[in-house]
Amino acid sequence: MDALTAAAMREVYQLRRADRTWLVRAGRALSLLLKDDYDRLQMILSQIHL
């Protein structure tokens, strides 16, 4: 599931023509959702690597 989340974020980022502002907002939203699971958040973010 984590790989799917990262893949979806990468895909939307590309569809939005490399909209860095969107990517930062999405990352912040994800960090709020996973605030109690830092390891999982780090794993997802590390798989985005744009």
N, CA, C and O atoms as a GROMACS GRO file, in nm:
protein
  200
    1MET      N    1   0.082  -0.119   0.000
    1MET     CA    2   0.000   0.000   0.000
    1MET      C    3   0.086   0.125   0.000
    1MET      O    4   0.051   0.224  -0.064
    2ASP      N    5   0.198   0.122   0.071
    2ASP     CA    6   0.286   0.238   0.077
    2ASP      C    7   0.346   0.269  -0.060
    2ASP      O    8   0.359   0.385  -0.098
    3ALA      N    9   0.384   0.164  -0.133
    3ALA     CA   10   0.440   0.184  -0.266
    3ALA      C   11   0.335   0.244  -0.360
    3ALA      O   12   0.367   0.325  -0.446
    4LEU      N   13   0.211   0.204  -0.342
    4LEU     CA   14   0.102   0.259  -0.423
    4LEU      C   15   0.081   0.407  -0.393
    4LEU      O   16   0.059   0.486  -0.484
    5THR      N   17   0.089   0.444  -0.267
    5THR     CA   18   0.076   0.585  -0.229
    5THR      C   19   0.187   0.668  -0.293
    5THR      O   20   0.161   0.774  -0.349
    6ALA      N   21   0.309   0.619  -0.285
    6ALA     CA   22   0.422   0.691  -0.346
    6ALA      C   23   0.406   0.700  -0.497
    6ALA      O   24   0.432   0.805  -0.556
    7ALA      N   25   0.364   0.592  -0.560
    7ALA     CA   26   0.344   0.591  -0.706
    7ALA      C   27   0.236   0.689  -0.747
    7ALA      O   28   0.249   0.759  -0.847
    8ALA      N   29   0.129   0.695  -0.669
    8ALA     CA   30   0.020   0.789  -0.700
    8ALA      C   31   0.068   0.932  -0.686
    8ALA      O   32   0.033   1.018  -0.768
    9MET      N   33   0.147   0.960  -0.586
    9MET     CA   34   0.200   1.096  -0.568
    9MET      C   35   0.294   1.132  -0.683
    9MET      O   36   0.289   1.245  -0.732
   10ARG      N   37   0.377   1.040  -0.725
   10ARG     CA   38   0.466   1.065  -0.840
   10ARG      C   39   0.385   1.091  -0.966
   10ARG      O   40   0.416   1.183  -1.042
   11GLU      N   41   0.283   1.011  -0.988
   11GLU     CA   42   0.201   1.025  -1.109
   11GLU      C   43   0.128   1.159  -1.112
   11GLU      O   44   0.128   1.228  -1.214
   12VAL      N   45   0.066   1.195  -1.002
   12VAL     CA   46  -0.006   1.322  -0.996
   12VAL      C   47   0.091   1.439  -1.014
   12VAL      O   48   0.060   1.537  -1.081
   13TYR      N   49   0.208   1.428  -0.954
   13TYR     CA   50   0.311   1.531  -0.970
   13TYR      C   51   0.344   1.550  -1.118
   13TYR      O   52   0.354   1.664  -1.165
   14GLN      N   53   0.361   1.441  -1.190
   14GLN     CA   54   0.389   1.450  -1.333
   14GLN      C   55   0.270   1.506  -1.411
   14GLN      O   56   0.287   1.589  -1.500
   15LEU      N   57   0.150   1.461  -1.377
   15LEU     CA   58   0.030   1.511  -1.445
   15LEU      C   59   0.010   1.661  -1.421
   15LEU      O   60  -0.046   1.731  -1.505
   16ARG      N   61   0.056   1.708  -1.307
   16ARG     CA   62   0.045   1.851  -1.274
   16ARG      C   63   0.165   1.930  -1.327
   16ARG      O   64   0.190   2.043  -1.286
   17ARG      N   65   0.240   1.867  -1.419
   17ARG     CA   66   0.355   1.931  -1.484
   17ARG      C   67   0.461   1.975  -1.384
   17ARG      O   68   0.507   2.089  -1.384
   18ALA      N   69   0.498   1.882  -1.299
   18ALA     CA   70   0.603   1.903  -1.199
   18ALA      C   71   0.572   2.021  -1.106
   18ALA      O   72   0.657   2.107  -1.082
   19ASP      N   73   0.450   2.022  -1.056
   19ASP     CA   74   0.406   2.128  -0.965
   19ASP      C   75   0.462   2.102  -0.826
   19ASP      O   76   0.403   2.029  -0.746
   20ARG      N   77   0.576   2.162  -0.798
   20ARG     CA   78   0.646   2.140  -0.671
   20ARG      C   79   0.563   2.184  -0.552
   20ARG      O   80   0.566   2.121  -0.446
   21THR      N   81   0.488   2.293  -0.568
   21THR     CA   82   0.402   2.341  -0.459
   21THR      C   83   0.301   2.235  -0.420
   21THR      O   84   0.277   2.211  -0.301
   22TRP      N   85   0.240   2.171  -0.519
   22TRP     CA   86   0.144   2.064  -0.491
   22TRP      C   87   0.213   1.950  -0.417
   22TRP      O   88   0.159   1.896  -0.320
   23LEU      N   89   0.332   1.914  -0.462
   23LEU     CA   90   0.403   1.802  -0.401
   23LEU      C   91   0.435   1.830  -0.254
   23LEU      O   92   0.422   1.741  -0.170
   24VAL      N   93   0.475   1.951  -0.224
   24VAL     CA   94   0.504   1.988  -0.085
   24VAL      C   95   0.376   1.981  -0.001
   24VAL      O   96   0.378   1.929   0.110
   25ARG      N   97   0.266   2.034  -0.055
   25ARG     CA   98   0.139   2.028   0.019
   25ARG      C   99   0.094   1.885   0.042
   25ARG      O  100   0.047   1.850   0.150
   26ALA      N  101   0.109   1.802  -0.061
   26ALA     CA  102   0.070   1.662  -0.048
   26ALA      C  103   0.156   1.592   0.057
   26ALA      O  104   0.106   1.512   0.136
   27GLY      N  105   0.284   1.621   0.057
   27GLY     CA  106   0.374   1.563   0.157
   27GLY      C  107   0.338   1.606   0.298
   27GLY      O  108   0.343   1.526   0.391
   28ARG      N  109   0.302   1.732   0.313
   28ARG     CA  110   0.262   1.782   0.445
   28ARG      C  111   0.132   1.717   0.491
   28ARG      O  112   0.117   1.681   0.608
   29ALA      N  113   0.037   1.701   0.398
   29ALA     CA  114  -0.089   1.635   0.432
   29ALA      C  115  -0.063   1.490   0.473
   29ALA      O  116  -0.121   1.440   0.570
   30LEU      N  117   0.024   1.424   0.399
   30LEU     CA  118   0.059   1.286   0.433
   30LEU      C  119   0.126   1.279   0.570
   30LEU      O  120   0.101   1.186   0.647
   31SER      N  121   0.210   1.377   0.600
   31SER     CA  122   0.277   1.376   0.730
   31SER      C  123   0.177   1.394   0.845
   31SER      O  124   0.198   1.340   0.954
   32LEU      N  125   0.072   1.468   0.821
   32LEU     CA  126  -0.032   1.482   0.925
   32LEU      C  127  -0.108   1.350   0.944
   32LEU      O  128  -0.139   1.311   1.056
   33LEU      N  129  -0.136   1.284   0.833
   33LEU     CA  130  -0.208   1.157   0.841
   33LEU      C  131  -0.125   1.049   0.910
   33LEU      O  132  -0.178   0.963   0.980
   34LEU      N  133   0.006   1.054   0.889
   34LEU     CA  134   0.094   0.950   0.943
   34LEU      C  135   0.181   1.001   1.058
   34LEU      O  136   0.290   0.949   1.082
   35LYS      N  137   0.134   1.102   1.128
   35LYS     CA  138   0.214   1.164   1.234
   35LYS      C  139   0.254   1.066   1.344
   35LYS      O  140   0.354   1.088   1.413
   36ASP      N  141   0.179   0.959   1.361
   36ASP     CA  142   0.212   0.861   1.464
   36ASP      C  143   0.290   0.741   1.410
   36ASP      O  144   0.316   0.646   1.483
   37ASP      N  145   0.326   0.746   1.281
   37ASP     CA  146   0.399   0.636   1.219
   37ASP      C  147   0.511   0.692   1.132
   37ASP      O  148   0.506   0.686   1.009
   38TYR      N  149   0.613   0.747   1.200
   38TYR     CA  150   0.722   0.815   1.131
   38TYR      C  151   0.796   0.723   1.034
   38TYR      O  152   0.832   0.766   0.924
   39ASP      N  153   0.818   0.599   1.072
   39ASP     CA  154   0.891   0.506   0.985
   39ASP      C  155   0.816   0.483   0.854
   39ASP      O  156   0.877   0.480   0.747
   40ARG      N  157   0.686   0.468   0.863
   40ARG     CA  158   0.605   0.448   0.742
   40ARG      C  159   0.608   0.573   0.654
   40ARG      O  160   0.619   0.563   0.532
   41LEU      N  161   0.597   0.690   0.715
   41LEU     CA  162   0.603   0.815   0.641
   41LEU      C  163   0.736   0.825   0.568
   41LEU      O  164   0.740   0.858   0.449
   42GLN      N  165   0.845   0.797   0.637
   42GLN     CA  166   0.977   0.805   0.575
   42GLN      C  167   0.989   0.707   0.458
   42GLN      O  168   1.049   0.739   0.356
   43MET      N  169   0.933   0.589   0.473
   43MET     CA  170   0.938   0.489   0.366
   43MET      C  171   0.865   0.540   0.241
   43MET      O  172   0.916   0.526   0.130
   44ILE      N  173   0.748   0.596   0.260
   44ILE     CA  174   0.670   0.648   0.146
   44ILE      C  175   0.745   0.763   0.080
   44ILE      O  176   0.761   0.766  -0.042
   45LEU      N  177   0.792   0.857   0.161
   45LEU     CA  178   0.861   0.973   0.105
   45LEU      C  179   0.989   0.932   0.032
   45LEU      O  180   1.025   0.992  -0.070
   46SER      N  181   1.056   0.832   0.083
   46SER     CA  182   1.180   0.788   0.017
   46SER      C  183   1.152   0.723  -0.119
   46SER      O  184   1.240   0.719  -0.205
   47GLN      N  185   1.030   0.674  -0.138
   47GLN     CA  186   0.995   0.610  -0.265
   47GLN      C  187   0.948   0.710  -0.370
   47GLN      O  188   0.930   0.673  -0.486
   48ILE      N  189   0.927   0.833  -0.331
   48ILE     CA  190   0.881   0.935  -0.427
   48ILE      C  191   0.999   0.981  -0.513
   48ILE      O  192   0.984   0.993  -0.635
   49HIS      N  193   1.112   1.005  -0.453
   49HIS     CA  194   1.238   1.044  -0.517
   49HIS      C  195   1.224   1.098  -0.660
   49HIS      O  196   1.244   1.025  -0.757
   50LEU      N  197   1.190   1.225  -0.670
   50LEU     CA  198   1.175   1.288  -0.803
   50LEU      C  199   1.298   1.362  -0.844
   50LEU      O  200   1.302   1.421  -0.952
   0.00000   0.00000   0.00000
